[in-house]
Amino acid sequence: MSNVFKNLEVDDTEYDPKKNERKAKKMITAIGKLKLKEKDNLTEEEKIKLESEDKWRKVLDPFYVNPLTNQNKETEKEHEMREKKKMKKNEKKRKRCNFEQEQRHRSEERHRSEEQERQSRFKERLRQHRFEEQEQQHRFEEQEQQHRFEEQEQERQRKMEEQKPISQLEKLEKRVQQEITVRINLGCTKQKAFKQMYLKYHPDKNRDKNATQITQIINQRKEKENM
């Protein structure tokens, strides 16, 4: 009976640690020599061999960490931290800008509202002032009209009185009143003025046809003064 597993490839590195160590040392030595060459003169196989350095060093030291790789990782972490800080800073800045913009918008809205309210109050006061002026003008026109009406009425009455015929008795009363006023202005008392007028127009001394009526008028006025 033939062995079916004889043609299978077996990786001896998994079963022979010493052999793996010797091979790893040999490969590391060869890689060290390749590092002395210029990168432009390396073949593809040599470049692949250089990239496998970490694998062979881990064979010798399972805890081996490539300092360049670790440095790159740390650099990436620092870069990521810086990016996060930058993002947080930008986020704070954006929030602050949004807050300031919102505050500015509210302030503008409040200012606009106050301005509209102020204009509304100003328009209301102006409308009230115009209304009061119109009312005052209306009252003034009514007073002027009433005054003109009263003047016209007085003028009409005066004209009517002027056109009205004056009786003989009214003329005599007016004449007596004027003479009494003149005597009083000259310094006489009312009693003395009446006495002088009575003596002047007494029918026995004055031949005027109206002397009797004038005497009666004087007596009537004297009686009214004494009452």
C-alpha positions as CSV (number, residue, x, y, z in Angstrom):
1,M,0.0,0.0,0.0
2,S,1.5,3.3,-1.1
3,N,1.7,6.4,1.1
4,V,-0.7,9.0,-0.2
5,F,0.9,11.9,1.8
6,K,4.5,11.4,0.4
7,N,4.0,13.9,-2.4
8,L,2.7,16.7,0.0
9,E,5.1,19.6,0.7
10,V,5.9,19.8,4.4
11,D,7.1,23.0,5.9
12,D,9.9,21.9,8.3
13,T,10.0,25.4,9.9
14,E,6.9,24.5,11.9
15,Y,8.6,21.5,13.4
16,D,12.3,22.4,13.6
17,P,12.8,25.6,15.7
18,K,16.6,25.4,15.5
19,K,16.6,25.1,11.8
20,N,14.2,28.0,11.6
21,E,16.6,30.1,13.8
22,R,19.6,29.2,11.6
23,K,17.7,30.1,8.5
24,A,16.4,33.4,10.0
25,K,20.0,34.4,11.0
26,K,21.2,33.5,7.5
27,M,18.4,35.6,5.9
28,I,19.0,38.5,8.3
29,T,22.7,38.5,7.4
30,A,21.9,38.5,3.7
31,I,19.4,41.3,4.2
32,G,22.0,43.3,6.0
33,K,24.3,43.1,3.0
34,L,21.4,44.1,0.7
35,K,20.9,47.2,2.8
36,L,24.4,48.4,1.9
37,K,23.4,48.5,-1.8
38,E,21.6,51.3,-3.4
39,K,17.8,50.8,-3.7
40,D,17.9,51.6,-7.4
41,N,20.3,48.7,-8.1
42,L,18.1,46.1,-6.3
43,T,16.2,43.5,-8.2
44,E,12.6,42.5,-7.5
45,E,13.6,39.4,-5.5
46,E,16.0,41.4,-3.4
47,K,13.4,44.0,-2.7
48,I,11.0,41.3,-1.6
49,K,13.7,39.8,0.6
50,L,14.2,43.2,2.2
51,E,10.5,43.5,3.0
52,S,10.6,40.1,4.7
53,E,13.1,41.3,7.4
54,D,10.4,41.8,10.0
55,K,9.2,38.2,9.5
56,W,12.6,36.7,10.1
57,R,13.4,38.8,13.1
58,K,10.1,37.7,14.6
59,V,11.3,34.1,14.2
60,L,14.3,35.0,16.4
61,D,12.2,37.3,18.7
62,P,8.5,36.8,18.8
63,F,8.1,40.2,20.5
64,Y,10.1,42.1,18.0
65,V,8.5,45.3,16.7
66,N,10.0,47.3,13.9
67,P,10.8,50.7,15.4
68,L,10.1,52.4,12.0
69,T,6.7,50.7,11.8
70,N,6.0,51.6,15.4
71,Q,7.2,55.1,14.8
72,N,4.9,55.3,11.8
73,K,2.0,54.0,13.9
74,E,2.8,56.5,16.6
75,T,3.0,59.2,13.9
76,E,-0.4,58.0,12.6
77,K,-1.8,58.1,16.1
78,E,-0.5,61.6,16.6
79,H,-1.8,62.7,13.3
80,E,-5.1,61.1,14.1
81,M,-5.1,62.9,17.5
82,R,-4.2,66.2,15.8
83,E,-7.0,65.6,13.3
84,K,-9.5,64.9,16.1
85,K,-8.4,68.0,18.0
86,K,-8.6,70.0,14.8
87,M,-12.1,68.6,14.1
88,K,-13.1,69.4,17.7
89,K,-11.7,72.9,17.4
90,N,-13.4,73.4,14.0
91,E,-16.6,72.0,15.5
92,K,-16.4,74.5,18.5
93,K,-15.5,77.3,16.1
94,R,-18.5,76.3,13.9
95,K,-20.8,76.2,16.9
96,R,-19.5,79.5,18.2
97,C,-20.0,81.0,14.7
98,N,-23.5,79.6,14.5
99,F,-24.2,80.9,18.0
100,E,-22.9,84.4,17.2
101,Q,-24.8,84.4,13.9
102,E,-27.9,83.3,15.7
103,Q,-27.4,86.0,18.3
104,R,-26.7,88.6,15.6
105,H,-29.8,87.5,13.8
106,R,-31.9,87.7,17.0
107,S,-30.4,91.2,17.7
108,E,-31.2,92.3,14.1
109,E,-34.8,90.9,14.5
110,R,-35.2,92.7,17.8
111,H,-33.8,95.9,16.4
112,R,-36.1,95.6,13.4
113,S,-39.1,94.9,15.6
114,E,-38.2,97.9,17.8
115,E,-37.8,100.1,14.8
116,Q,-41.1,99.0,13.4
117,E,-42.8,99.6,16.7
118,R,-41.1,103.0,17.0
119,Q,-42.3,103.9,13.5
120,S,-45.8,102.7,14.3
121,R,-45.9,104.8,17.5
122,F,-44.6,107.8,15.5
123,K,-47.2,107.3,12.8
124,E,-49.9,107.0,15.5
125,R,-48.8,110.2,17.2
126,L,-48.6,112.0,13.9
127,R,-52.1,110.8,13.0
128,Q,-53.4,111.9,16.4
129,H,-51.7,115.3,16.0
130,R,-53.2,115.7,12.6
131,F,-56.6,114.7,13.9
132,E,-56.3,117.3,16.8
133,E,-55.2,120.0,14.3
134,Q,-58.2,119.2,12.1
135,E,-60.5,119.3,15.2
136,Q,-59.0,122.6,16.3
137,Q,-59.3,124.0,12.8
138,H,-62.9,122.8,12.7
139,R,-63.7,124.4,16.0
140,F,-61.9,127.6,14.9
141,E,-64.0,127.7,11.7
142,E,-67.1,127.1,13.7
143,Q,-66.2,130.0,16.1
144,E,-65.4,132.2,13.1
145,Q,-68.7,131.3,11.5
146,Q,-70.6,131.9,14.8
147,H,-68.8,135.2,15.2
148,R,-69.6,136.3,11.7
149,F,-73.2,135.2,12.2
150,E,-73.4,137.3,15.4
151,E,-71.8,140.3,13.7
152,Q,-74.3,140.0,10.8
153,E,-77.1,139.7,13.3
154,Q,-76.0,142.8,15.2
155,E,-75.5,144.7,11.9
156,R,-79.0,143.6,10.8
157,Q,-80.5,144.7,14.1
158,R,-78.6,148.0,13.9
159,K,-79.9,148.6,10.4
160,M,-83.4,147.7,11.5
161,E,-83.1,150.2,14.4
162,E,-81.8,152.8,12.0
163,Q,-84.6,152.2,9.6
164,K,-87.2,152.1,12.3
165,P,-88.9,155.5,12.6
166,I,-88.2,157.2,16.0
167,S,-91.2,158.6,17.8
168,Q,-91.4,162.2,19.1
169,L,-91.3,160.9,22.7
170,E,-88.1,158.9,22.1
171,K,-86.4,161.9,20.6
172,L,-87.3,164.0,23.6
173,E,-86.1,161.3,26.0
174,K,-82.8,161.1,24.1
175,R,-82.5,164.9,24.2
176,V,-83.1,165.0,28.0
177,Q,-80.6,162.2,28.6
178,Q,-77.9,163.9,26.6
179,E,-78.4,167.2,28.5
180,I,-78.4,165.5,31.9
181,T,-75.2,163.7,30.9
182,V,-73.5,166.9,29.8
183,R,-74.4,168.7,33.1
184,I,-73.1,165.7,35.2
185,N,-69.9,165.8,33.3
186,L,-69.5,169.5,34.1
187,G,-69.6,168.7,37.8
188,C,-73.3,168.7,38.7
189,T,-75.0,166.1,40.8
190,K,-77.9,164.2,39.4
191,Q,-80.4,166.1,41.7
192,K,-78.9,169.4,40.7
193,A,-79.0,168.4,37.0
194,F,-82.6,167.4,37.2
195,K,-83.4,170.7,39.0
196,Q,-81.7,172.8,36.4
197,M,-83.4,170.9,33.6
198,Y,-86.8,171.4,35.3
199,L,-86.3,175.1,35.7
200,K,-85.1,175.4,32.1
201,Y,-88.0,173.6,30.5
202,H,-90.8,174.7,32.8
203,P,-93.8,175.7,30.7
204,D,-94.1,179.0,32.5
205,K,-90.6,180.0,31.5
206,N,-89.9,178.2,28.3
207,R,-92.1,178.8,25.3
208,D,-91.0,175.5,23.5
209,K,-94.0,173.5,22.3
210,N,-92.4,170.4,23.8
211,A,-91.6,172.0,27.2
212,T,-94.5,170.2,28.9
213,Q,-93.5,166.8,27.6
214,I,-89.9,167.4,28.6
215,T,-90.9,168.4,32.1
216,Q,-92.9,165.2,32.4
217,I,-89.9,163.2,31.2
218,I,-87.7,164.9,33.8
219,N,-90.2,164.2,36.6
220,Q,-90.4,160.5,35.6
221,R,-86.6,160.1,35.6
222,K,-86.3,161.9,38.9
223,E,-88.9,159.6,40.4
224,K,-87.0,156.5,39.1
225,E,-83.8,157.8,40.6
226,N,-85.5,158.3,44.0
227,M,-87.1,154.9,44.0
